């Protein structure tokens, strides 16, 4: 096997929309990764209604845009990456769905729901935010030794959010007991980062690293995900 350069094929799972600001950033971000660091990524938009071919990719990014056309498809994308050890990143609404998939598939909480998709459900894992953060920045404290802390190189970070839902903290102990780590919390104690130890790369953030102030200087989380996808392509 030669030394590359390796090109990672990454699935951007979600419905591409001009109304979602983050969606306009990906081409610029991946171009900057190549020009600045020689990290080559080919990104393919993959609707949540058709996620059957994700095993052919080197990485999966569940992008903002919730509610997705197919919640089942979004959850299937999370599961495919989690079980297939594919580098996985979920941002904004993707965070909620990554946590929901884990709760249902691993923790046995089959009946829990997302309030945005099933407002009349009896049991909500994802609930409306007490303080909606649409367009606001929030400081996040990171767990020492976590993947997020290593990637960001600091114990805290201030990030832009665009979300009106959050994890009900009553479920945090069950998720942690099942193996998911909630490694970033805002000053109100709300979980904003989740990761899965032992996985090649599995990181979900309630904030949007796509919206870094400088679109040609990719956020460290985006860079780390891309590096993991390239490493998977080379494996």
N, C-alpha and C positions, 0 to 999 in steps of 0.2 A: 504493500500500500504506500502510495507517494504522500508527500506532505501538503497537497492541496495546491492553490487555495480552495478551500471547501466552501460551497454555497449551500446555505440552509434553506430549505423550503418550509415556510411558516404559513399556517392557516390562520387568517384573521376571521374568527367566527362571530358573525353578527350580520345585520342587515345594513349595508352601506347607505348612508344618508347625508345629504348636504346640510341637513338640519342639526347634525351632531358635530360639534366643532372638532372633537378629537379625530374624527375620521379623515379630516383634511390634512392631518399631520404625518401620517405613516410614511408616505412616499419620501417626504423631506427627512424624516428621522432615519430611515434605512439608507438613504443616499448619504447622509452625514456619517453614519457608521462606517460606510465603505471608504469615504474620503478621509476621515479622521483616523480610523483604526484598522482599516483593511478587513472589516467584518462584513461578509457578503451574505445578504438575505434576499431571497425572492419571496414576496408576500402574495398570497392568493386569498381573495375574499371568498368566504364560505358561508352561505346562509344557514341559519339554524334549522331550516327545513330540510337540509341535505348534508348531514355530517357523517355519512357512512364511510367516507374514504380517508378519515383522519390518520389512520395507521401509516399512510404513505408519506406523511409529513415528518419533518424533523423538530417541529415545535408547534404549539397551539396557543393562540392568544384570544381569549374571550373578551372582546372589546366592549366599550360602553355602547349603550343603545337600548337598554331595558325600558319597557317590556319588549322582549324579542318576539318575532313572529311565532316561534315554537319554543316554549319553555322546556318541553321534553327534549328538543334538539340541543338546547344550551346545556342541559344537565348531562345529556349523552356525550357531549364534547368534553365536559369536565371528567366524566368517568373514563372515557377513552384515553385521555392524557394521564390520568391518575393510575389506572391499571396497566397502561402500556409503557409507563416510565418515560413518557414524552415530556420534554421541557414545556412547562405550562406557566402562562401568565394570565391573570384575570384582573381587570381594572374597572372601577366604578361599579356598575350593575353586575359585572362579571364576578366581583367579590361575593355578592349576595348569593349568586347561583353556585359558586364553588363551595360555599359553606353549606348551602341547602343540599347539594348532591352528597356531600360527605355525611351530613346528618341522616339522610334517608338511606344511603347505600351501606354505610359503615356502622353508624350508631343505632340502626334499627328504628329510627324515628320516621317511619313511613308516612305518617299522617301530617307531618308539619308542612306548612305552606309559606309562600311569600305573599304578604298582604297586597302587593301591587297587582299580582295575578289572580289571587283568590281571596278577595276581601271578606267573604262570608265564611271562610274556613274556620273550623273550631279551634285550631291550634296554629299560631303563627310563629315561625322561627325568625322571619324577617318582618319587622314592624315599621310603621312610619316613624321618622326621626323626631325626637323631642325638639331638636334644633336643626331644621333643614339647612343643608350647607350648599345650596345651589350657587355656584360661582364664588364661594368663600374659601379662604385658606384656613388651615387648622394645624396646630402643632401636634405631632405624633411622637410619643415616647416609645422607644424600641427596646425589646427584651435583650439583655446582654447575651452575647453568644449566638443570637439568632441569625438566620440567613439575611434578613432585612438589615440588621445592624452591620453585618460584614459587607454587604453590597454597598450600603450608603456610607460606611466608614465613620459613623457617628451614632450617638445614643439617642438622638432625636432629630426630627426633620419637620419642616413646615411645608405643607403640600396643599394643592388646590383640589377642591371637591366639587361635585355636581350631582349630589345625591339627596333624595328625600327619604331614604329607608336605611335601617341599620339592624344589626343582630340583636335580638332580645338577650340581654346578659344572663338571664336565668338558664340559658342553654349552654353557656360557656363551659361549665364543668363537665358536662356530658361530651362535648366535642373534644375537649382536652383529654378526657379519659379514653376516647376512641383513637387518639393519636394525632389529631389536628392541633397545631400550636397557634394560638392567638398572640402574636408577638409585637403588635403595635396598637397602642391605645391613645385616644386624645385626652385632653385635660379633664373631660367629664367621665373618663373611664370606658368610653365606647370603643369596641374593637374595630380597628381600621386596617389591620394586616393579619393575614393568615398564611401559614406555610405547613409543609408536610415533610418532616425529617425522614431521611432515608430515600427520598425520591431524588431523581437526577436534578430536577429543578422544578419546584412547585411553589408559586408565590401569588397571592391574591391581595390586592390593595383596594380599599374603598375610595382612595383618591386616584387622580389621573396623572400619572407621570408623563403622558403624552403632551400635557399642557405646560411643560416647563417653559420658563420665560424666554429662553433662547431656543427656538425650534431647530437650529442647526447644531446644537450641543446636546445630544441625546441624554436623557436622564440616566443615572447609573443603573436603575432597575431595568430600563429598556436595554442598555448595553449588556448587562449580565444575562438577561434572557436570550439575547441574540448570540452571545458567546456560548451559552449552553446549547442552543440549537445547532450552531456550527460544530461544536464538539460531538453532538449526536450524529450529525451528518458524516463526520469523519470516522465514527466508531465502526 
